[in-house]
């Protein structure tokens, strides 16, 4: 039996989705002709621990879609709270200008990554791609990863917003934080 039509419009749906806070990443890679490509992505999730898999998605309308679909490897750079400027830079504008003045380096497998300390990073082989609705879902098999102690940058309600506390907040009257 197919799904029933939604009882809401796209704007209402987007607002509801915005109530879910997410991390902010910049996906970096090299095109077939050796040019750096990258963009800000907030649709990043873990998929599996064994094998280690992550996913992210990209609008079919993205000007970077064709180039990123051809990339066999990429790095997902999880931005730290002090990297708001990078998040904004890689979110808009000309794709070739995004790297101007940005320090990069090679991840252990040779893939282009941001050199500034991110909260975490994942070097991935592009394992599979799925077209769903108005997006393409990329599933990456993590070959190398790392993390620092920096707090992550967070996206919430349509803007860069809250940064999590270094320790979970305890519920009123609780002796210990609710999650460890």
N, C-alpha and C positions, 0 to 999 in steps of 0.2 A: 504494500500500500504506500503510495507516495506521500510526501510531507504535505501538510495543509499550507496554504499561502500565509505569509506572516500578517499579523494584525498591527503592523507598525511600518513607518517609512525608514529610509536609510539614515536620515539625520537622527532620529530617535535611537536607532540601533547603535550608531556611532557614539552617541552620548552615553548610552548604557555600557558599552564596551570601555569607554573612558574611565569608568569607575574602578576598573581593574588596573592597579599600578604595575608597571613593568620596568625592567631594566632598559638601558639604552646601549646599543652596540653600534659599531662601525664595521661593516664587512669590507675587507680589503683583498685585492687580488691583482693579477696582471692579465691584460688582454692578450690575444693571440700575437699581436704585433709588439708586445713588450711595454705597453703603456699601463701605468697604474690606474686602477678603477676602484672606487669605493663609495659607499653610501651609508647613511644612518638608517638603522633598522631597529624597531622595538618589538618585532614579532619573533622573538627568539625563545626557544624552549628545549629542555632536555627530552629525549625520546627513550633512550635505553642506556643502561650501565654496561651491559655485556651483549653485543659489542657496544662501545661507547658511541652513541648517536645523538645528534642535536638537529633541530630544524629551525628554519627561518622562512619568511615568505616575502614576496615582492609583487607589487601591483603589475598587472599586465600592461598598464599604461606607462610604466617607468621607462625613461630613456636609457637606463642602464641594463634593462632586462636582457636584451639579446647578448650583450658582451658577458654578463655574469653567468648566463646559461651555458656559454661555451667554456667557461673556466673549469678546469678539473680540480683545482685546489683554491682554497680561500682561507682567510683567518677572520674569525669573529672576535673582535676586540670589545670587551665589556668595559664601557667607559666608567671612570671614577667620577666622584662628585665634583672635582675641580676641572673636569674636561668639557664643560658646557659649551665653550667656544668651538671645540672640535665637533660636537654633536650638531651644532647649528651649521657649521661650515659644510659638513658632509650631507646635510639634509636638503640643501637647496643649491641653486646656481649651476654653473657650467661644470660638468664632471671633470674636465681637464684642469680647472682652476682649484679644485678642492685640495690638492696636494701642495699648492704653493706655500712654501715656508714650513711645511709639516715634516718633522723628522720621522723617517721610517727605518726599518731594519728588516732582516730576513729571519723568519721563524726557523726552528731546527730543520724542518723539511725543505727550506728554501723559499717559502711563500712570503710575500710582502706583508708586513704588519706595522702597526704604529710603534714608534720607538719610545714615546712617553709612557710612563707607567700607568697601565690600565688596571682596573680591579681584577680582571682575569682575561685570558685569551685562549682560543681554541683553533688550532690548525687542522683543517678538515680536507678530506677527499670528498668530492661531490658524488655521493653514493647514488642518489636518485632525485628525480624531479616529478612533481605531480601538478597538473593543472586542476584547480578547483575554484569555481566561481570566477571572480575577477582577479585572482592571484595565482602565482606559481609558488608551490611549496618546495623548498630545497632541503633535502636530508643530507647531512654531512657526517661522515665517519671520522671521529676525532683521532688524529694520529699523534698529536702533541698538544699539551695544554699547560698553563701556568696561572698562578694567581699571586697577588700581593696582599697588602693589608689595607689598601685604600677602600673607603666606602664607595658603593656604586652610585652612579647617577640614576635618577628615577624619572619616569614619564608618567603623568597622571592627569586625568581630566583635560586632555588636549594640550598640555604644556609640561615643561620641565618643572619638577615640583619637589616633593618630599624626599629627603635622604633618610634611609633607615638609621635607627640608633645603633651604636656599636654593640649593645646588648639588647636582647628582647625585652619588651616592656612587660612587667608582671601585672597580672589581673589584680584588682583590688582585693586585699586580704590574702593573697597567695604568698607562700613562703618562697617559692622559686618561680622564675619565668615559665610560662606555659609550654614553650618549645625549646628544645636543645638540639 
